[in-house]
Amino acid sequence: SKDLKGVMEMLIEQKRQKLFTVEKLDEHMDFASQLIFAQNRGDLTAENVNQGVLEMMTAAPDTLSVALFFMLTLIAEHPSVEEKVMREVEAVMGKQELQS
């Protein structure tokens, strides 16, 4: 818990430094970046940012896996939707091989 908090603070500080040294900011905008900028504006405290990033990193894999499971189950139950998804993947990817 204390170790995790320290690691979170270190990672956030690394992200903060990166945000202020990149040439194109839009290529580096993500949830953590938004939290950091909210702190800079005074909308969030450092503790709010740390907690938000921690929750994102610990909760996201679990909620994402559940959401993906239900999405894939629903697609499998509706072949017409699966067909549309596959057509879109082919339209976007072309002849490129899919990667995980």
C-alpha positions as CSV (number, residue, x, y, z in Angstrom):
1,S,0.0,0.0,0.0
2,K,2.7,2.5,0.9
3,D,5.0,1.0,-1.7
4,L,2.2,1.1,-4.3
5,K,1.4,4.7,-3.4
6,G,5.1,5.6,-3.9
7,V,5.3,3.8,-7.2
8,M,2.1,5.6,-8.4
9,E,3.5,9.0,-7.4
10,M,6.7,8.2,-9.3
11,L,4.8,7.1,-12.4
12,I,2.6,10.1,-12.4
13,E,5.7,12.4,-12.0
14,Q,7.3,10.7,-15.0
15,K,4.1,11.2,-17.0
16,R,4.0,14.8,-15.9
17,Q,7.6,15.4,-17.0
18,K,6.9,13.7,-20.4
19,L,3.8,15.9,-21.0
20,F,5.9,19.1,-20.5
21,T,8.7,18.0,-22.8
22,V,6.9,16.5,-25.8
23,E,6.5,18.4,-29.1
24,K,3.0,17.2,-29.9
25,L,0.8,17.1,-26.8
26,D,-2.2,15.5,-28.6
27,E,-0.2,12.3,-29.2
28,H,0.2,11.8,-25.4
29,M,-3.2,12.7,-24.1
30,D,-4.9,10.0,-22.1
31,F,-6.8,9.6,-18.9
32,A,-3.7,10.1,-16.7
33,S,-2.8,13.2,-18.7
34,Q,-6.3,14.7,-18.2
35,L,-6.0,14.1,-14.5
36,I,-2.6,15.8,-14.4
37,F,-3.9,18.8,-16.3
38,A,-7.0,19.0,-14.0
39,Q,-4.6,19.1,-11.0
40,N,-2.6,21.9,-12.7
41,R,-5.8,23.9,-13.1
42,G,-6.6,23.4,-9.5
43,D,-9.6,21.1,-10.1
44,L,-8.0,18.1,-8.4
45,T,-5.5,17.5,-5.7
46,A,-2.4,15.4,-6.1
47,E,-4.2,12.7,-4.0
48,N,-7.1,12.8,-6.4
49,V,-4.8,12.2,-9.3
50,N,-3.0,9.4,-7.5
51,Q,-6.2,7.7,-6.6
52,G,-7.7,8.0,-10.1
53,V,-4.6,6.5,-11.7
54,L,-4.5,3.7,-9.1
55,E,-8.1,2.9,-9.6
56,M,-7.7,2.9,-13.4
57,M,-4.7,0.6,-13.2
58,T,-6.2,-1.9,-10.7
59,A,-9.9,-1.9,-11.8
60,A,-9.6,-1.5,-15.5
61,P,-8.4,-5.0,-16.4
62,D,-11.2,-6.6,-14.4
63,T,-14.0,-4.4,-15.8
64,L,-12.5,-4.6,-19.3
65,S,-12.5,-8.4,-19.2
66,V,-16.1,-8.6,-18.1
67,A,-17.2,-6.0,-20.8
68,L,-15.3,-7.9,-23.5
69,F,-16.8,-11.2,-22.4
70,F,-20.4,-9.9,-22.7
71,M,-19.6,-8.1,-26.0
72,L,-18.2,-11.2,-27.6
73,T,-21.1,-13.3,-26.2
74,L,-23.6,-10.9,-27.7
75,I,-21.8,-10.8,-31.0
76,A,-21.7,-14.6,-31.1
77,E,-25.5,-14.7,-30.5
78,H,-26.2,-12.3,-33.4
79,P,-24.5,-13.5,-36.6
80,S,-25.6,-10.5,-38.6
81,V,-23.8,-8.2,-36.2
82,E,-20.7,-10.5,-36.3
83,E,-20.8,-10.2,-40.1
84,K,-20.9,-6.4,-39.9
85,V,-18.0,-6.3,-37.5
86,M,-15.9,-8.5,-39.7
87,R,-16.7,-6.4,-42.8
88,E,-15.6,-3.3,-40.8
89,V,-12.4,-5.0,-39.6
90,E,-11.6,-6.0,-43.2
91,A,-12.4,-2.5,-44.5
92,V,-10.1,-0.9,-41.9
93,M,-7.3,-3.5,-42.0
94,G,-7.3,-4.4,-45.6
95,K,-4.8,-7.2,-46.3
96,Q,-2.9,-6.5,-43.1
97,E,-2.6,-9.4,-40.7
98,L,-4.4,-8.9,-37.4
99,Q,-2.3,-8.7,-34.3
100,S,-3.2,-8.9,-30.6
